[in-house]
Amino acid sequence: MTSLQPSSRSKLPGLPVRREAARLLVSVLRDRQPLDDLLQQSAASGPLSKLEPRDRAMVRAIVATSLRRKGQIDAALGQHLTKPLPKRQDLVQAILLSGAAQVLFMGVAAHAAIDTAVSLTDETKPSRHLKGLVNAVLRRVAVAGPSADVQLNVPAWLRQRWVQAYGETIATAIGEAHLHEASLDLSCRDDRTIEEIATRLGATILPTGTLRRDDIHGRVEELPGFADGSWWVQDAAAALPARLIRDAERKVVIDLCAAPGGKTLQLAARGARVTAVDISEKRLRKVRDNLTRTGLAAEIICADATTFTPVEPVDAVLLDAPCSATGTIRRHPDIPYTKTAEQIAELSHLQRTLLEHALTMLKPGGELVYCSCSLEPLEGEELIETALREGLAATRSPIGPEEVGGLTALITAKGEVRTLPCQVLDQDRGIVGLDGFYACRLIKS
C-alpha cells in the first residue's frame, strides 16, 4: 500500500484522517482491494488503530463518499484539469478525489479540505511539485460545484449491464439508490418478541419480518438486545432465503458458504438441525461468535463447498453462492471498482459447480434454495434457467408472495425472488430499499 509519512509541516487538525482516507482510496482504486478488508486490517494494526472512534468513522465516510460520488467528482475535477495527471500519481488522484468529496458532498469547509489536501501532497517527494495544482483545482471545484448527472457515478460497463437486464428506468433508479447508505436491518432470534424489540430499538417492522432502524450511527454492540443475542444484523433481502425452506423445524439442513452466518442463525432459531459449511476458518469465527451470543446451536465445518459431502443425504440445502455482490453496493461502494465483467463470468462457472454439487447432498425430493446477493442475471435467473434446460436433476418449486411478506413485487413470473435496491417495501410508510438479491427453490428429482 502507498505510504504517507508526516512531515514537520504536517500539523493541521484532521490530517491523519485525510491521510488514511487517501491511502485507502489508492488501495481500492489501483489495487482493487475490498474496502472492508482494508478497514479491518487498518483498525487491527494500522493507522486506524491510532485514531479515536469518531475519526475512524470520518475516514470511512470520506472514502465511501468518494466512491459513491466518484463519477460526479471526476467530472468536476476534469473541468479544471487542463491535462491528465502524470502517470503513477495515484496518490494525488486520491487526494483530489477525497478533497472534492468533502467539499462537494460532505459539508466540510472548503479551506479545511483544501489545506489538508495540499499538505498531504507536500508530504512525499514524488507528489510535492503538484501541490499548487491540487490547491488551484480544488478551489475551482469548490466554487463551480459538482456535476448534476448522478448516473455518472455508475461505471459505464456496469450501467450497461443493468440497462440490459432491467431497462433504462430501473437501472437509473438502482444507481440513485446506491448513493445512500443502507439502513440497519436486524433479524430477531424469536419472532414472538419482535414488537417488544422494535419498541426498545425505535425500529420499524417490515412486511418481511425484518426490523429496520434508520439511525445507523453509533456502535451496534451498544444497542439494546445485542449482548443477550436477541437479534443480529442482516439485510432484509438476505433474510428471505432461509425463510424459503419449508418446515425447517423438522429438517436437517446444510448451509453452504455460510459465513458470516445470518442464515445459519435463522435456521437454528426455527429449530432446524443445521450444519454450516464455509471454506474460510477466519470467517467461521464470526459464525461461532454469533451462535454463542444468541445461544443457538449448529455444527460448524470448515470445508470447500465444491467437494464437501455429508455423511448421509439431508432434507434441505441453502446455497448462498459466492458472487459479485453487486446487490450490496449501498453497503460496499467499492464494488464497482473492485469487480469486473470477467470476474462475473468466472463466478458464474463456480456457481454452476456449487449448484450441481449441492444437489448431490439431498435426499430425493429434498429442497435446495439457491441465492446470490447479485444484480446480475448471469448469477441468478440465467444461471438457473440454463442449468434446468441442460438437465439439472431438479424442478422449480414456485415461491408465493405470502412467503415474502405479501410483497408481490419481489416475486418473478417464474416464482423466484428478485429484490432491487430501489424497490418500495411499504408505500404508506415510505419504506424503500434493500439489497439486490436473487433466490429460487428447487426440488431434487
C-alpha positions in Angstrom: 0.0 0.0 0.0 1.1 3.6 -0.6 3.0 5.0 2.4 2.5 8.6 3.5 4.9 9.9 6.1 4.0 13.0 8.1 6.5 15.9 7.7 7.3 18.5 10.2 5.0 20.9 8.4 2.0 18.4 8.7 0.4 19.8 11.8 -3.1 20.6 10.5 -6.0 19.2 12.6 -7.7 16.2 10.9 -4.6 15.4 8.7 -4.2 11.8 9.9 -7.9 11.2 8.9 -7.4 12.6 5.4 -4.0 10.8 5.1 -5.6 7.4 5.8 -8.6 8.1 3.6 -6.3 8.8 0.7 -4.2 5.7 1.4 -7.3 3.5 1.4 -8.6 5.0 -1.8 -5.3 4.2 -3.6 -5.6 0.6 -2.5 -9.2 0.3 -3.6 -8.9 2.0 -7.0 -5.4 1.0 -8.1 -5.1 -2.4 -6.4 -8.8 -3.4 -6.4 -8.7 -4.4 -2.7 -12.0 -4.7 -0.9 -12.7 -1.7 1.4 -14.0 -3.7 4.3 -10.8 -5.9 4.4 -8.7 -2.7 4.3 -10.6 -1.1 7.1 -10.3 -4.3 9.3 -6.6 -4.5 8.7 -6.0 -0.8 9.4 -8.2 -1.0 12.6 -6.3 -4.0 13.8 -2.7 -2.8 13.4 -2.6 0.1 11.0 -3.3 3.9 11.1 -7.0 3.4 12.1 -5.9 1.7 15.3 -4.3 5.0 16.5 -7.5 7.1 15.8 -10.5 7.8 18.0 -13.8 6.1 17.0 -15.1 9.3 15.7 -12.1 9.8 13.5 -12.3 6.2 12.3 -15.9 6.9 11.2 -14.8 10.0 9.4 -12.2 8.1 7.4 -14.8 5.6 6.3 -17.3 8.4 5.5 -14.7 10.2 3.3 -13.8 7.0 1.4 -17.4 5.9 1.0 -18.5 9.3 -0.3 -15.5 9.5 -2.7 -16.5 6.1 -4.2 -20.3 6.7 -4.2 -19.9 10.0 -6.0 -16.8 9.2 -8.0 -18.4 9.9 -11.4 -19.6 13.3 -10.4 -16.4 14.2 -8.7 -14.2 13.0 -11.7 -16.4 15.1 -14.0 -16.0 18.2 -11.7 -12.2 17.7 -11.4 -11.9 17.2 -15.2 -13.4 20.6 -15.9 -10.4 22.2 -14.1 -7.5 19.9 -15.1 -6.0 21.2 -18.3 -4.3 17.9 -18.9 -4.3 14.4 -17.2 -2.2 13.9 -14.1 1.2 12.4 -14.8 1.5 8.6 -14.6 2.0 6.9 -11.2 0.3 9.8 -9.4 -2.4 7.6 -7.8 -1.9 9.3 -4.5 -2.5 12.7 -5.9 -5.6 11.4 -7.7 -6.9 10.0 -4.4 -6.1 13.3 -2.6 -8.1 15.3 -5.2 -10.9 12.8 -5.1 -11.3 12.8 -1.3 -10.8 16.5 -1.1 -13.5 17.2 -3.6 -15.8 14.7 -1.9 -15.5 16.6 1.4 -16.2 20.0 -0.3 -19.0 19.0 -2.6 -20.9 16.3 -0.7 -19.9 16.3 3.0 -20.3 19.9 4.0 -16.6 20.3 5.1 -15.4 23.9 4.9 -13.5 24.4 1.6 -10.5 25.9 3.3 -10.1 23.0 5.7 -10.4 20.3 3.0 -8.1 22.2 0.6 -5.4 23.0 3.2 -5.2 19.3 4.3 -5.1 18.1 0.6 -2.2 20.5 -0.2 -0.4 19.4 3.0 -0.8 15.7 2.0 0.5 16.4 -1.5 3.5 18.1 0.1 4.4 15.1 2.3 6.1 12.9 -0.4 8.8 14.0 -2.8 7.1 12.4 -6.0 4.0 14.5 -5.5 5.3 17.6 -3.9 5.6 19.6 -7.1 1.9 19.1 -7.7 0.7 20.9 -4.5 0.0 24.1 -6.4 -2.2 22.2 -8.9 -4.1 20.5 -6.1 -4.7 23.8 -4.5 -5.9 25.5 -7.7 -8.1 22.7 -8.9 -9.9 22.1 -5.6 -10.5 25.9 -5.1 -12.1 26.0 -8.6 -14.2 22.9 -7.9 -15.4 24.4 -4.6 -16.7 27.4 -6.5 -18.2 25.6 -9.5 -19.8 22.7 -7.6 -20.5 19.1 -8.8 -21.9 17.7 -12.0 -25.7 17.3 -11.7 -25.7 13.9 -13.5 -25.8 11.3 -10.7 -25.7 8.5 -13.3 -22.0 9.3 -13.8 -21.4 7.5 -10.5 -22.2 4.1 -12.1 -19.2 2.9 -14.2 -20.3 2.5 -17.9 -19.8 -1.3 -18.0 -22.0 -1.8 -15.0 -24.8 0.5 -16.0 -24.9 -1.1 -19.5 -25.5 -4.5 -17.8 -28.3 -3.1 -15.6 -30.0 -1.4 -18.6 -29.9 -4.7 -20.5 -31.3 -6.7 -17.5 -33.9 -4.2 -16.1 -34.4 -1.4 -18.6 -33.3 2.2 -18.5 -35.8 3.4 -15.8 -35.0 0.7 -13.3 -31.2 0.9 -14.0 -31.4 4.7 -13.3 -33.3 4.0 -10.0 -30.8 1.4 -8.9 -27.9 3.9 -9.5 -29.7 6.6 -7.4 -30.4 4.1 -4.6 -26.7 3.4 -4.3 -26.0 7.0 -3.4 -27.5 6.4 0.0 -26.2 4.5 3.0 -28.3 1.4 3.8 -30.5 1.3 6.9 -29.6 -1.0 9.8 -31.7 -4.2 9.3 -32.0 -6.8 12.0 -33.3 -10.4 12.3 -34.9 -11.5 15.6 -34.0 -14.7 17.3 -37.6 -15.2 18.3 -40.3 -13.7 16.1 -42.7 -13.6 19.1 -40.6 -10.8 20.6 -40.4 -8.7 17.5 -42.8 -6.0 18.7 -41.1 -5.6 22.1 -37.6 -5.4 20.4 -38.9 -2.9 17.8 -40.1 -0.7 20.6 -36.8 -0.9 22.5 -34.8 -0.1 19.4 -37.1 2.5 17.9 -37.2 0.3 14.8 -39.8 -0.4 12.2 -41.2 -3.9 11.5 -41.0 -4.6 7.7 -43.6 -6.7 6.0 -41.0 -9.5 5.6 -40.4 -9.7 9.3 -37.1 -7.8 9.4 -36.6 -4.9 11.9 -35.3 -1.7 10.3 -33.5 1.1 12.2 -32.8 4.2 10.1 -30.4 5.6 12.7 -27.2 3.8 11.6 -24.8 5.9 13.8 -23.1 4.6 16.9 -21.8 1.1 17.8 -24.2 -1.8 17.0 -22.8 -3.6 20.0 -24.2 -0.9 22.3 -27.8 -1.3 21.1 -30.4 -2.9 23.4 -30.6 -6.7 22.8 -27.2 -7.2 21.2 -25.4 -8.5 24.2 -28.1 -11.1 25.1 -28.4 -12.2 21.4 -32.0 -11.1 20.8 -31.1 -10.1 17.2 -28.3 -10.0 14.7 -27.6 -7.6 11.8 -28.9 -8.9 8.4 -30.3 -7.1 5.4 -34.0 -7.6 4.7 -33.2 -9.2 1.4 -30.5 -11.5 2.9 -33.1 -12.7 5.5 -35.5 -14.0 2.8 -33.8 -17.2 1.5 -33.7 -19.1 4.9 -37.5 -18.4 5.2 -38.0 -20.3 1.9 -37.0 -23.6 3.4 -40.4 -25.0 4.4 -41.0 -26.8 7.8 -37.4 -26.1 8.7 -38.0 -27.2 12.3 -38.4 -30.8 11.2 -35.4 -30.8 8.8 -31.7 -31.5 8.7 -30.2 -28.5 6.7 -26.8 -27.7 5.3 -26.0 -24.0 4.9 -23.3 -23.9 2.2 -20.9 -20.9 2.1 -22.4 -20.0 5.4 -20.3 -17.2 6.8 -20.9 -14.7 8.3 -23.8 -16.8 9.5 -27.1 -14.9 9.4 -28.9 -17.7 7.6 -27.4 -20.3 9.9 -28.8 -18.4 12.8 -32.2 -18.1 11.2 -32.5 -21.8 10.5 -31.2 -22.7 14.0 -33.7 -20.3 15.6 -36.5 -22.1 13.7 -35.4 -25.5 15.1 -33.6 -26.9 12.2 -30.5 -29.2 12.7 -28.0 -27.1 10.8 -24.6 -27.7 9.5 -22.8 -24.6 8.5 -20.1 -25.1 5.9 -17.6 -22.5 4.7 -14.1 -22.6 3.2 -12.7 -19.8 5.5 -11.9 -20.6 9.1 -11.5 -16.9 9.8 -15.0 -16.1 8.6 -16.4 -19.1 10.5 -15.2 -17.5 13.7 -17.9 -14.9 13.2 -20.5 -17.7 12.9 -19.3 -19.3 16.1 -19.3 -15.9 17.9 -22.9 -15.2 16.9 -24.0 -18.7 17.8 -22.5 -18.2 21.3 -24.0 -14.8 21.7 -27.5 -15.9 20.6 -27.5 -19.2 22.4 -28.3 -21.1 19.2 -26.7 -24.4 18.1 -25.2 -25.5 14.8 -22.4 -27.8 13.6 -19.6 -25.9 12.0 -17.4 -27.4 9.3 -14.5 -25.7 7.5 -14.5 -27.2 4.0 -14.6 -26.4 0.3 -18.3 -26.5 -0.6 -17.5 -27.8 -4.1 -16.2 -31.1 -2.6 -17.8 -31.3 0.8 -20.1 -34.4 1.2 -22.3 -35.1 4.2 -22.3 -38.5 6.0 -25.8 -39.1 4.6 -28.2 -37.1 2.4 -30.1 -34.3 4.1 -33.6 -32.7 3.8 -32.5 -29.3 2.6 -29.6 -27.3 1.4 -29.3 -23.5 1.4 -26.6 -22.3 -1.0 -25.7 -18.6 -0.8 -23.3 -18.7 -3.6 -20.1 -16.6 -3.8 -20.9 -13.8 -6.3 -20.0 -10.4 -7.5 -22.1 -8.9 -4.6 -23.3 -6.1 -6.9 -26.6 -6.2 -4.9 -24.8 -4.8 -1.9 -23.2 -1.6 -3.3 -25.2 0.5 -0.9 -23.1 -1.1 1.9 -20.0 -1.6 -0.2 -19.4 1.3 -2.5 -16.1 -0.1 -3.6 -17.6 -3.0 -5.5 -18.0 -1.1 -8.9 -14.2 -0.5 -8.7 -13.0 -3.9 -7.4 -15.1 -6.2 -9.6 -15.0 -6.7 -13.4 -17.2 -8.2 -16.0 -14.7 -11.0 -16.4 -14.9 -11.9 -12.8 -18.7 -12.1 -13.0 -18.4 -14.7 -15.8 -15.8 -16.7 -13.8 -18.1 -16.6 -10.7 -21.0 -17.9 -12.8 -19.0 -21.1 -13.6 -18.2 -21.6 -9.9 -21.9 -21.1 -9.0 -22.9 -23.7 -11.5 -20.4 -26.2 -10.0 -21.7 -25.5 -6.5 -25.4 -25.8 -7.6 -24.8 -29.2 -9.1 -22.8 -30.5 -6.2 -25.4 -29.2 -3.7 -28.0 -31.4 -5.3 -25.9 -34.5 -4.5 -26.2 -33.7 -0.8 -30.0 -34.0 -0.9 -32.4 -36.9 -0.4 -34.8 -37.4 -3.4 -37.5 -34.8 -3.0 -35.2 -32.6 -0.9 -35.2 -28.8 -1.1 -32.4 -26.7 -2.5 -32.7 -22.9 -2.0 -30.1 -21.1 -4.2 -29.4 -17.4 -3.7 -26.9 -14.7 -4.6 -26.5 -11.1 -3.5 -26.1 -10.0 -7.1 -27.9 -7.9 -9.6 -26.5 -10.0 -12.4 -29.0 -12.4 -14.1 -25.9 -14.4 -15.0 -25.5 -15.2 -11.3 -29.2 -15.8 -10.8 -32.1 -16.1 -13.2 -30.0 -17.1 -16.2 -27.9 -19.5 -14.2 -30.9 -21.5 -13.0 -32.7 -21.3 -16.4 -29.6 -22.6 -18.2 -29.0 -25.4 -15.6 -32.6 -26.7 -15.8 -32.6 -26.6 -19.6 -29.4 -28.5 -19.7 -30.7 -31.3 -17.5 -30.2 -30.3 -13.9 -31.9 -33.1 -11.8 -34.4 -30.7 -10.2 -37.6 -28.8 -10.7 -38.7 -25.4 -9.6 -40.8 -25.1 -6.6 -42.5 -21.7 -7.0 -42.3 -19.1 -4.2 -45.5 -17.3 -3.3 -45.9 -13.7 -2.2 -47.1 -14.9 1.2 -43.5 -16.2 1.8 -42.0 -12.7 1.4 -44.5 -10.7 3.5 -47.1 -10.4 0.8 -44.8 -8.3 -1.4 -45.8 -9.4 -4.9 -43.2 -7.1 -6.5 -40.5 -9.4 -5.1 -41.8 -12.5 -7.0 -41.0 -13.1 -10.7 -43.3 -14.7 -13.2 -41.5 -18.0 -12.7 -42.0 -17.9 -8.9 -38.5 -16.8 -8.0 -37.4 -13.9 -5.7 -35.7 -10.8 -7.2 -35.1 -7.8 -5.0 -33.7 -4.5 -6.1 -32.1 -1.6 -4.0 -34.8 0.8 -5.4 -37.9 -1.3 -4.5 -40.6 0.1 -2.3 -41.4 -2.2 0.7 -44.2 -0.1 2.2 -45.7 2.8 0.2 -47.7 4.2 3.1 -44.8 4.4 5.4 -42.3 5.4 2.7 -40.0 2.4 3.3 -37.7 1.9 0.4 -34.6 -0.1 -0.3 -33.0 -3.5 0.4 -30.0 -5.3 -1.1 -30.3 -6.7 -4.6 -30.9 -10.4 -4.2 -32.0 -13.4 -6.2 -33.4 -16.7 -4.8 -35.1 -19.7 -6.1 -36.3 -23.0 -4.6 -35.6 -26.3 -6.3 -36.8 -29.9 -5.6 -34.4 -32.7 -6.3 -35.8 -35.2 -8.8 
